Amino acid sequence: MPAFVGAVQVISVGSSGVVHIGDVFQINPVSTAKTFAGAGSFVTGDGISVYNENSVTYTIDDDVSDQPIYLNL
């Protein structure tokens, strides 16, 4: 059922956010991200020891597209 909406002020919308006012059939917010991290970066818990003699994080990526978001319906 349609509704009447008064004045709306949008201050900020995130990169993958959606602002919806009115009727809609489907909303698909889409975003992608790639994270590079070294040894032990995502380790959580109690009493963890990480031994890494040569810490190297390879950021070379020969792929053209890892997560294509075009035609994502």
N, CA, C and O atoms as a GROMACS GRO file, in nm:
protein
  292
    1MET      N    1   0.084  -0.117   0.000
    1MET     CA    2   0.000   0.000   0.000
    1MET      C    3   0.089   0.124   0.000
    1MET      O    4   0.177   0.136   0.085
    2PRO      N    5   0.069   0.215  -0.091
    2PRO     CA    6   0.151   0.336  -0.096
    2PRO      C    7   0.133   0.422   0.029
    2PRO      O    8   0.028   0.422   0.092
    3ALA      N    9   0.237   0.494   0.060
    3ALA     CA   10   0.233   0.582   0.177
    3ALA      C   11   0.280   0.721   0.136
    3ALA      O   12   0.355   0.736   0.039
    4PHE      N   13   0.237   0.821   0.210
    4PHE     CA   14   0.284   0.957   0.189
    4PHE      C   15   0.396   0.985   0.288
    4PHE      O   16   0.380   0.965   0.408
    5VAL      N   17   0.509   1.030   0.236
    5VAL     CA   18   0.626   1.056   0.319
    5VAL      C   19   0.656   1.204   0.315
    5VAL      O   20   0.656   1.266   0.208
    6GLY      N   21   0.682   1.261   0.431
    6GLY     CA   22   0.716   1.403   0.437
    6GLY      C   23   0.860   1.426   0.397
    6GLY      O   24   0.918   1.345   0.325
    7ALA      N   25   0.917   1.535   0.444
    7ALA     CA   26   1.056   1.570   0.411
    7ALA      C   27   1.151   1.468   0.471
    7ALA      O   28   1.135   1.425   0.585
    8VAL      N   29   1.251   1.431   0.393
    8VAL     CA   30   1.352   1.334   0.436
    8VAL      C   31   1.488   1.394   0.413
    8VAL      O   32   1.515   1.449   0.306
    9GLN      N   33   1.575   1.386   0.512
    9GLN     CA   34   1.713   1.436   0.499
    9GLN      C   35   1.807   1.320   0.525
    9GLN      O   36   1.809   1.264   0.635
   10VAL      N   37   1.886   1.284   0.424
   10VAL     CA   38   1.984   1.177   0.437
   10VAL      C   39   2.120   1.242   0.453
   10VAL      O   40   2.166   1.312   0.362
   11ILE      N   41   2.184   1.221   0.565
   11ILE     CA   42   2.314   1.282   0.592
   11ILE      C   43   2.426   1.200   0.530
   11ILE      O   44   2.516   1.256   0.467
   12SER      N   45   2.422   1.069   0.546
   12SER     CA   46   2.531   0.985   0.497
   12SER      C   47   2.479   0.845   0.468
   12SER      O   48   2.393   0.793   0.538
   13VAL      N   49   2.534   0.785   0.362
   13VAL     CA   50   2.503   0.647   0.328
   13VAL      C   51   2.636   0.578   0.301
   13VAL      O   52   2.718   0.629   0.226
   14GLY      N   53   2.657   0.461   0.360
   14GLY     CA   54   2.781   0.387   0.342
   14GLY      C   55   2.797   0.338   0.199
   14GLY      O   56   2.706   0.350   0.117
   15SER      N   57   2.914   0.283   0.169
   15SER     CA   58   2.944   0.240   0.032
   15SER      C   59   2.854   0.127  -0.016
   15SER      O   60   2.828   0.116  -0.136
   16SER      N   61   2.805   0.043   0.074
   16SER     CA   62   2.715  -0.064   0.032
   16SER      C   63   2.578  -0.048   0.097
   16SER      O   64   2.501  -0.145   0.106
   17GLY      N   65   2.546   0.072   0.140
   17GLY     CA   66   2.418   0.097   0.206
   17GLY      C   67   2.307   0.122   0.105
   17GLY      O   68   2.332   0.147  -0.012
   18VAL      N   69   2.184   0.114   0.154
   18VAL     CA   70   2.066   0.134   0.071
   18VAL      C   71   1.973   0.230   0.143
   18VAL      O   72   1.947   0.214   0.262
   19VAL      N   73   1.922   0.329   0.071
   19VAL     CA   74   1.820   0.419   0.122
   19VAL      C   75   1.692   0.387   0.046
   19VAL      O   76   1.688   0.394  -0.077
   20HIS      N   77   1.589   0.353   0.120
   20HIS     CA   78   1.464   0.312   0.056
   20HIS      C   79   1.349   0.397   0.109
   20HIS      O   80   1.325   0.403   0.230
   21ILE      N   81   1.280   0.461   0.018
   21ILE     CA   82   1.160   0.538   0.053
   21ILE      C   83   1.055   0.502  -0.051
   21ILE      O   84   1.071   0.532  -0.169
   22GLY      N   85   0.948   0.439  -0.009
   22GLY     CA   86   0.842   0.402  -0.102
   22GLY      C   87   0.836   0.253  -0.126
   22GLY      O   88   0.898   0.174  -0.054
   23ASP      N   89   0.760   0.215  -0.228
   23ASP     CA   90   0.740   0.073  -0.260
   23ASP      C   91   0.861   0.017  -0.333
   23ASP      O   92   0.925   0.087  -0.412
   24VAL      N   93   0.891  -0.109  -0.307
   24VAL     CA   94   1.003  -0.174  -0.373
   24VAL      C   95   0.974  -0.324  -0.382
   24VAL      O   96   0.910  -0.381  -0.294
   25PHE      N   97   1.023  -0.387  -0.488
   25PHE     CA   98   1.008  -0.531  -0.503
   25PHE      C   99   1.127  -0.605  -0.443
   25PHE      O  100   1.110  -0.704  -0.372
   26GLN      N  101   1.248  -0.556  -0.472
   26GLN     CA  102   1.368  -0.626  -0.427
   26GLN      C  103   1.482  -0.526  -0.412
   26GLN      O  104   1.499  -0.439  -0.498
   27ILE      N  105   1.559  -0.538  -0.305
   27ILE     CA  106   1.677  -0.453  -0.282
   27ILE      C  107   1.797  -0.544  -0.265
   27ILE      O  108   1.794  -0.638  -0.185
   28ASN      N  109   1.904  -0.519  -0.340
   28ASN     CA  110   2.025  -0.600  -0.334
   28ASN      C  111   2.148  -0.513  -0.314
   28ASN      O  112   2.212  -0.475  -0.411
   29PRO      N  113   2.182  -0.481  -0.190
   29PRO     CA  114   2.309  -0.410  -0.169
   29PRO      C  115   2.426  -0.504  -0.196
   29PRO      O  116   2.427  -0.617  -0.149
   30VAL      N  117   2.525  -0.457  -0.272
   30VAL     CA  118   2.637  -0.542  -0.312
   30VAL      C  119   2.767  -0.469  -0.286
   30VAL      O  120   2.780  -0.350  -0.316
   31SER      N  121   2.863  -0.539  -0.230
   31SER     CA  122   2.997  -0.484  -0.212
   31SER      C  123   3.097  -0.599  -0.206
   31SER      O  124   3.061  -0.712  -0.175
   32THR      N  125   3.221  -0.569  -0.236
   32THR     CA  126   3.328  -0.668  -0.226
   32THR      C  127   3.445  -0.607  -0.151
   32THR      O  128   3.459  -0.485  -0.143
   33ALA      N  129   3.529  -0.692  -0.097
   33ALA     CA  130   3.647  -0.646  -0.026
   33ALA      C  131   3.756  -0.752  -0.036
   33ALA      O  132   3.727  -0.871  -0.046
   34LYS      N  133   3.879  -0.709  -0.034
   34LYS     CA  134   3.993  -0.800  -0.034
   34LYS      C  135   4.086  -0.758   0.079
   34LYS      O  136   4.118  -0.640   0.094
   35THR      N  137   4.129  -0.853   0.158
   35THR     CA  138   4.213  -0.825   0.274
   35THR      C  139   4.344  -0.901   0.262
   35THR      O  140   4.345  -1.021   0.235
   36PHE      N  141   4.453  -0.830   0.282
   36PHE     CA  142   4.585  -0.892   0.288
   36PHE      C  143   4.634  -0.884   0.432
   36PHE      O  144   4.625  -0.778   0.495
   37ALA      N  145   4.684  -0.994   0.484
   37ALA     CA  146   4.733  -0.994   0.622
   37ALA      C  147   4.848  -1.094   0.635
   37ALA      O  148   4.852  -1.195   0.565
   38GLY      N  149   4.938  -1.065   0.724
   38GLY     CA  150   5.054  -1.150   0.746
   38GLY      C  151   5.025  -1.265   0.841
   38GLY      O  152   4.911  -1.286   0.882
   39ALA      N  153   5.127  -1.338   0.874
   39ALA     CA  154   5.114  -1.455   0.960
   39ALA      C  155   5.064  -1.414   1.098
   39ALA      O  156   5.116  -1.320   1.158
   40GLY      N  157   4.964  -1.485   1.149
   40GLY     CA  158   4.912  -1.461   1.282
   40GLY      C  159   4.821  -1.340   1.293
   40GLY      O  160   4.787  -1.300   1.404
   41SER      N  161   4.781  -1.280   1.184
   41SER     CA  162   4.700  -1.159   1.191
   41SER      C  163   4.559  -1.184   1.242
   41SER      O  164   4.505  -1.100   1.315
   42PHE      N  165   4.499  -1.295   1.207
   42PHE     CA  166   4.361  -1.322   1.246
   42PHE      C  167   4.352  -1.427   1.356
   42PHE      O  168   4.247  -1.489   1.372
   43VAL      N  169   4.458  -1.447   1.431
   43VAL     CA  170   4.459  -1.546   1.538
   43VAL      C  171   4.398  -1.484   1.662
   43VAL      O  172   4.438  -1.376   1.706
   44THR      N  173   4.299  -1.552   1.719
   44THR     CA  174   4.236  -1.505   1.843
   44THR      C  175   4.234  -1.619   1.944
   44THR      O  176   4.235  -1.736   1.906
   45GLY      N  177   4.232  -1.584   2.069
   45GLY     CA  178   4.225  -1.686   2.173
   45GLY      C  179   4.324  -1.658   2.284
   45GLY      O  180   4.392  -1.555   2.283
   46ASP      N  181   4.332  -1.749   2.378
   46ASP     CA  182   4.420  -1.735   2.494
   46ASP      C  183   4.544  -1.823   2.476
   46ASP      O  184   4.533  -1.938   2.433
   47GLY      N  185   4.660  -1.769   2.507
   47GLY     CA  186   4.784  -1.846   2.506
   47GLY      C  187   4.830  -1.891   2.369
   47GLY      O  188   4.877  -2.004   2.355
   48ILE      N  189   4.818  -1.807   2.270
   48ILE     CA  190   4.858  -1.844   2.134
   48ILE      C  191   4.998  -1.792   2.106
   48ILE      O  192   5.031  -1.678   2.139
   49SER      N  193   5.080  -1.877   2.045
   49SER     CA  194   5.216  -1.838   2.006
   49SER      C  195   5.230  -1.856   1.856
   49SER      O  196   5.199  -1.962   1.801
   50VAL      N  197   5.278  -1.752   1.789
   50VAL     CA  198   5.300  -1.759   1.645
   50VAL      C  199   5.448  -1.736   1.620
   50VAL      O  200   5.502  -1.632   1.659
   51TYR      N  201   5.513  -1.832   1.557
   51TYR     CA  202   5.655  -1.821   1.525
   51TYR      C  203   5.669  -1.812   1.373
   51TYR      O  204   5.635  -1.905   1.300
   52ASN      N  205   5.718  -1.699   1.328
   52ASN     CA  206   5.734  -1.680   1.185
   52ASN      C  207   5.869  -1.612   1.163
   52ASN      O  208   5.885  -1.494   1.194
   53GLU      N  209   5.963  -1.686   1.111
   53GLU     CA  210   6.099  -1.633   1.091
   53GLU      C  211   6.100  -1.518   0.990
   53GLU      O  212   6.150  -1.410   1.019
   54ASN      N  213   6.045  -1.542   0.871
   54ASN     CA  214   6.044  -1.442   0.765
   54ASN      C  215   5.900  -1.404   0.735
   54ASN      O  216   5.829  -1.477   0.665
   55SER      N  217   5.858  -1.292   0.788
   55SER     CA  218   5.720  -1.249   0.767
   55SER      C  219   5.706  -1.179   0.633
   55SER      O  220   5.759  -1.070   0.612
   56VAL      N  221   5.634  -1.244   0.542
   56VAL     CA  222   5.612  -1.189   0.408
   56VAL      C  223   5.464  -1.205   0.375
   56VAL      O  224   5.408  -1.314   0.392
   57THR      N  225   5.402  -1.099   0.328
   57THR     CA  226   5.264  -1.105   0.280
   57THR      C  227   5.266  -1.073   0.132
   57THR      O  228   5.297  -0.961   0.092
   58TYR      N  229   5.232  -1.172   0.050
   58TYR     CA  230   5.231  -1.153  -0.094
   58TYR      C  231   5.100  -1.087  -0.137
   58TYR      O  232   4.992  -1.141  -0.114
   59THR      N  233   5.111  -0.972  -0.200
   59THR     CA  234   4.992  -0.900  -0.244
   59THR      C  235   4.980  -0.898  -0.396
   59THR      O  236   4.898  -0.823  -0.450
   60ILE      N  237   5.059  -0.976  -0.464
   60ILE     CA  238   5.050  -0.984  -0.610
   60ILE      C  239   4.930  -1.071  -0.646
   60ILE      O  240   4.920  -1.186  -0.603
   61ASP      N  241   4.840  -1.015  -0.725
   61ASP     CA  242   4.720  -1.087  -0.764
   61ASP      C  243   4.702  -1.072  -0.914
   61ASP      O  244   4.671  -0.963  -0.963
   62ASP      N  245   4.722  -1.180  -0.987
   62ASP     CA  246   4.713  -1.176  -1.133
   62ASP      C  247   4.570  -1.187  -1.185
   62ASP      O  248   4.547  -1.173  -1.305
   63ASP      N  249   4.474  -1.212  -1.097
   63ASP     CA  250   4.335  -1.223  -1.141
   63ASP      C  251   4.284  -1.087  -1.188
   63ASP      O  252   4.321  -0.983  -1.133
   64VAL      N  253   4.199  -1.090  -1.289
   64VAL     CA  254   4.135  -0.966  -1.334
   64VAL      C  255   4.023  -0.930  -1.238
   64VAL      O  256   4.005  -0.813  -1.204
   65SER      N  257   3.947  -1.029  -1.196
   65SER     CA  258   3.835  -1.004  -1.106
   65SER      C  259   3.818  -1.123  -1.014
   65SER      O  260   3.807  -1.237  -1.060
   66ASP      N  261   3.815  -1.098  -0.884
   66ASP     CA  262   3.797  -1.206  -0.787
   66ASP      C  263   3.649  -1.229  -0.755
   66ASP      O  264   3.602  -1.343  -0.750
   67GLN      N  265   3.576  -1.121  -0.734
   67GLN     CA  266   3.435  -1.129  -0.701
   67GLN      C  267   3.357  -1.033  -0.790
   67GLN      O  268   3.329  -0.920  -0.750
   68PRO      N  269   3.322  -1.076  -0.911
   68PRO     CA  270   3.249  -0.984  -1.000
   68PRO      C  271   3.110  -0.954  -0.946
   68PRO      O  272   3.039  -1.045  -0.903
   69ILE      N  273   3.071  -0.827  -0.946
   69ILE     CA  274   2.940  -0.789  -0.893
   69ILE      C  275   2.849  -0.735  -1.002
   69ILE      O  276   2.737  -0.694  -0.972
   70TYR      N  277   2.894  -0.734  -1.130
   70TYR     CA  278   2.806  -0.690  -1.236
   70TYR      C  279   2.704  -0.799  -1.267
   70TYR      O  280   2.733  -0.918  -1.251
   71LEU      N  281   2.590  -0.760  -1.309
   71LEU     CA  282   2.476  -0.851  -1.336
   71LEU      C  283   2.436  -0.934  -1.215
   71LEU      O  284   2.386  -1.045  -1.230
   72ASN      N  285   2.457  -0.880  -1.096
   72ASN     CA  286   2.417  -0.949  -0.973
   72ASN      C  287   2.274  -0.909  -0.942
   72ASN      O  288   2.250  -0.807  -0.876
   73LEU      N  289   2.181  -0.988  -0.988
   73LEU     CA  290   2.039  -0.952  -0.973
   73LEU      C  291   1.977  -1.028  -0.859
   73LEU      O  292   1.858  -1.011  -0.832
   0.00000   0.00000   0.00000
